Every structure is written in structure tokens, then in C-alpha cells.
Amino acid sequence: MNVDKGYVDMPIPAGIDLRQEILRLKRERGAVIMAHYYQRPEIQDLADYIGDSLALAQLAAKTDAPVIILCGVHFMGETAKILCPDKTVIVPDINAGCSLADSCPADEFERFVKAHPDHMVVSYVNTSAAVKALTDVVVTSGNARQIVEHLPQDAKIIFGPDRNLGNYISSITGREMLLWDGACHVHEQFSLAAILQLKKQYPHAKVLVHPECPKPVRMVADVVGSTQALLNSAVNDDATQFIVATESGILFEMRRRCPDKTFIAAPPEDGTCACNECNFMKLITLEKLYNSLKYMAPVIEVDSEVARLAVRPINRMLEMSRELGLIK
């Protein structure tokens, strides 16, 4: 078995039904497959659970399965392992990183935090375990507003790493925050001009925008929200056309839930493709998922001291989310 490439690089037996073999191996291993909404459609279709970062963290904390196959990016696997240290957590391709997490190296962030010792640290879940270990409370795009509002009014806050999400949360809460200068390569590319052009083609379409998008894009949105919130809006709104400014993987679930509605992926600024995709999320394929179950690799490990420190802000997020009625 070769995992030097970050995934199990073994040939797939000819003629097998990958889908059925994945389901068989899942049962044999006692595994649960969790997938983010940005995964390939065929991965989402096989998953036991699909969700955004908050939902996946919550599910990882609750599952009784001894094995978690996390079809997402590396920090999601780390979060699951931190919450479930006694479980085997596998990400089928550990090269599935995150440009936003990479924009916040732990050593640089630590120096930033130490330079502002009177500030409490709020970190977006899209960070490495090492950054979470420097954090007072973790947030997601779905709960950041409520958690920031719930913090003491006199608290000075560092918010990292996403400057766009931080700017948005600051604007709607009135809380001034010291922002780390990071961004997601997917959401940073969305263009106001491209969305306005789409609005000319689809004048009745509602615009759904993730808060990781730059401010000019958010300003033309009908709804700004987390991946889950955008999905809920698509399901519950009477509108029949939607322009969606987030990673295009969510369109699979939107179309599945709302087959009679039209969803248009907002293009990147350069117009080189019809949609924005996270190249990291798309690294996970059926072949890699099959091999990860067959060979039980690659396994996610987190340094014990880092995990001990990182679990506290994650648990604080979950506790505060329950207190605020955001999760059960």
C-alpha cells in the first residue's frame, strides 16, 4: 500500500461496481461517511450525512461509529479527530487542504496574538488545529454573528483568518474587531460586475451570497449566509431562480431538493469558467474513497497537546451554539 502521495495509490480491480463496493466496505468497517456540500455530486450521493462545517463538527461529536470517513478538507478531518480522539478518522486525500486555512500559518498567527495580549481570539473553523489551539472560541459562518454578539461588550476581539467574513460580522454586529488578513481563493474571485451581468439575464433571480465573498458582492445579495443558510433560503423562498455565489458543489443539493427551481452558479471575475470550484474539495474521488475504506488510510492524527488546547474553543462553540438555540 502506497500513501506517499497523500492518498492510497493502489489500482482499482477491473469491472467492480465502485458504489456497491464502497457501501459494502463501509458496512464491514462500521464506518460513517460524512461529506461537505462542496464535494463532488457522486460523493455527496454516497454519504450518510452531508452538511456544512458546523453540521459536520456536530455530527462527528455525536456519532457512535468507530470510523469516520470525512470527505472534506484536512482541517475538517482534524476537527473530527479532536472531537473524537478514540475514533479512526480518515480523509481520502490529505492533500485536500484549504486556501483560507493556509493563509493563516500558526506561527505567524501566534505572533499576532501575542502582540495583542488584551484581545480574545475568535477563529473561523477554517483553520488548522494549531491555530485553533491559540483560540478562545471557534465560529462558523452560520454562528459567528450570534457568538460575537454574545461575547462581553467590552471585549477586544481578534477575528481570523477570513477578512471578508470578519468585515461582514463587524458590520452587522457593530463590534470593531482586529482582522487577520486571510481569504478563501474561491469566494475572493466572485465579481460584482459578473453578478450584475447575470442579473440582466435573470432579472427575477434572487442572489445568494456566502459571507466569505468581498463586500461589493455581498452588497447586491438578497441573502448573505452560511452554506446551510443559503440552502435553506433556496428551499423556503418562493422565488424560482437563484444566482449562487459560493462554491458550486452546493448546487447539487439545491437542485436535488428543489428540482423545479433554477440555480445559476456565479462566475469568477476572470470569466474563465461558468462556476467557481474549490480544487481541494474536488480532490476526493470515488476511487480514493474506495481505497481509503479498503486500506483504512490515510488516517488523520493530531498532536496530543495541540488537540488538548484546540478542543476547548471547539467545545465552547458547540456549547454556546446550544445555549443560543442554534443547535440541539
Secondary structure, DSSP 8 states (H G I E B T S, - for coil): ---TTSS------TT--HHHHHHHHHHHHTEEEEEETTS-HHHHHH-SEEE-HHHHHHHHHH---SEEEEES-HHHHHHHHHH-TTSEEE-S-TT---HHHHTS-HHHHHHHHHT-TTEEEEEESSS-HHHHTT-SEEE-TTTHHHHHHHS-TT-EEEEESBHHHHHHHHHHH---EEE--B--TTGGGB-HHHHHHHHHHSTT-EEEE-TTS-HHHHTT-SEE--HHHHHHHHHH-S-SEEEEES-TTHHHHHHHH-TTSEEEE--BTT-SSSS---TTGGG--HHHHHHHHHHT-SB----HHHHHHHHHHHHHHHHHHHHTTS--
